[in-house]
Amino acid sequence: MIKGKDKQLDYVKTFHDQYVIIIAKHPRFNWVKHTENKDMYFIYITRLEKHFVDKKTAQIGEFNVLCYHNVFFNYHDMMLRLEPILSEYILDSKKIFKIAMLAQELEYHSEDPLKQASGE
């Protein structure tokens, strides 16, 4: 499992069988006016497939095929839908739980620890 390395944790990436799952956090775009939340969340699930690169040769390349993507305008909405989305691709409930805990770090890693301790 991989985590973004910027100042703020901005994405988590994990692999399961042939699937690559990326959950990302991004500051809200200025043109998004229907929400006051400061961040948006994205989920991408791709599948690695091997195909012939050229019809005339036997060269094979690995390609990412997009299986699922969605945008969420708040963290709570994303977390409510995360388990049903992941269960379409992953049957192991422990793996789904681990991915959900990684996604939780996107929200709580960027908050001020003093704010959390004081209960604000």
C-alpha positions in Angstrom: 0.0 0.0 0.0 1.3 3.4 -1.0 0.6 6.8 0.5 1.1 10.2 -1.1 4.3 11.9 0.0 3.3 15.6 -0.2 2.9 18.0 2.8 -0.7 16.8 3.2 -1.6 13.2 2.6 -3.5 13.5 -0.7 -3.9 10.0 -2.0 -3.7 6.3 -1.0 -3.0 3.6 -3.5 -3.3 -0.2 -3.0 -3.2 -3.3 -5.1 -5.5 -6.3 -5.0 -5.1 -9.1 -7.5 -5.2 -7.4 -10.9 -6.9 -4.2 -9.5 -5.2 -0.9 -8.6 -7.3 1.2 -6.2 -6.6 4.9 -5.7 -8.5 7.1 -3.3 -7.5 10.8 -3.6 -8.2 14.0 -1.9 -8.0 17.3 -3.8 -8.9 20.9 -2.9 -12.3 21.8 -4.2 -12.2 23.4 -7.6 -13.3 27.1 -7.7 -16.0 26.3 -10.3 -17.7 23.9 -7.9 -20.4 26.1 -6.3 -22.9 23.6 -4.9 -20.9 22.7 -1.8 -18.9 24.7 0.7 -16.6 21.8 1.6 -12.9 22.7 1.1 -12.0 19.3 -0.4 -13.2 16.7 -3.0 -12.5 13.0 -3.0 -11.9 10.7 -6.0 -12.0 7.0 -6.3 -10.4 5.2 -9.2 -10.3 1.4 -9.7 -8.3 0.1 -12.6 -7.5 -3.4 -13.8 -4.1 -4.4 -15.2 -4.5 -6.3 -18.5 -2.0 -7.7 -21.0 -2.6 -7.2 -24.7 -0.6 -7.4 -27.9 1.1 -4.1 -28.6 1.2 -4.7 -32.4 -0.6 -7.2 -34.6 2.5 -8.1 -36.5 4.7 -8.9 -33.4 4.3 -11.0 -30.3 5.2 -8.1 -28.1 2.8 -7.8 -25.1 2.2 -4.7 -23.1 0.5 -4.1 -19.8 -2.4 -1.6 -19.8 -4.6 -0.1 -17.1 -8.3 -0.4 -17.9 -10.6 1.9 -15.9 -13.2 -0.1 -14.1 -14.7 2.5 -11.8 -14.4 6.2 -10.9 -16.4 8.7 -8.9 -16.2 12.1 -7.4 -17.5 12.8 -3.9 -17.9 16.3 -2.5 -17.5 15.4 1.1 -15.7 12.8 3.1 -18.7 11.4 4.9 -20.5 10.6 1.6 -17.5 8.9 0.2 -17.0 6.7 3.3 -20.7 5.7 3.3 -20.3 4.4 -0.3 -16.8 3.0 -0.1 -17.6 -0.5 1.2 -20.3 -1.3 -1.4 -18.0 0.0 -4.2 -15.0 -2.0 -3.0 -17.1 -5.2 -2.4 -17.8 -5.3 -6.2 -14.1 -5.9 -6.8 -12.8 -7.4 -3.5 -14.4 -10.3 -1.7 -12.1 -10.3 1.4 -13.8 -8.1 4.1 -10.5 -7.7 5.9 -8.9 -6.1 2.8 -11.9 -3.8 2.4 -11.5 -2.7 6.0 -7.8 -2.0 5.6 -8.5 0.2 2.5 -11.2 2.0 4.4 -8.7 2.7 7.2 -6.2 4.1 4.7 -9.0 6.3 3.2 -9.7 7.6 6.7 -6.1 8.8 6.9 -6.9 11.2 4.1 -9.3 13.1 6.3 -7.7 12.9 9.7 -4.0 13.2 8.7 -4.5 16.8 7.5 -6.3 18.1 10.6 -4.5 20.0 13.3 -3.7 17.5 16.1 -4.3 20.2 18.8 -7.8 20.8 17.4 -8.6 17.0 17.7 -7.3 16.9 21.3 -9.4 19.8 22.4 -12.6 18.5 20.8 -13.2 21.4 18.6 
